[in-house]
Structures are given as C-alpha cells and as structure tokens.
Amino acid sequence: MDNSGRVFVSDEHVNRITIFDGEGAYRYHWGRPGTEDGELNGPSGIAFDSQGILWVVDS
C-alpha cells in the first residue's frame, strides 16, 4: 500500500502490477511480458522503501 492508500498487487501469471484504490476498486495496471527494461518476467513480490519508491522482485 502506498501513502495514498492504493494497493499494488504483483501478478506473475500476466506479468503486470495491478493497482486498486483504498476501497478495493480496480484503478489501472502496468507492465508487459518481456526481459527488457520496463518489462516484467514473473513479478513475484513488491515493496515500498522509506522514500515511497516501489521495488518489484522479477525473475
């Protein structure tokens, strides 16, 4: 969850990060399959650091 209350979910089956608002409603998603910069290949975890930067664990 970010500072705005949005919930971020990594989905390794469709290679994207999905974002929901604080009430659980779908807002948007990002990511596409691949191995280049900006592409995802099985994102299996996410975390925010102390500065609010989202880190994605990707294979």
Stockholm file with secondary structure:
# STOCKHOLM 1.0

chainA/1-59         MDNSGRVFVSDEHVNRITIFDGEGAYRYHWGRPGTEDGELNGPSGIAFDSQGILWVVDS
#=GR chainA/1-59 SS CCTTSCEEEEETTTTEEEEECTTSCEEEEECCBSSSTTCBSCCCEEEECTTCCEEEECC
#=GC SS_cons        CCTTSCEEEEETTTTEEEEECTTSCEEEEECCBSSSTTCBSCCCEEEECTTCCEEEECC
//
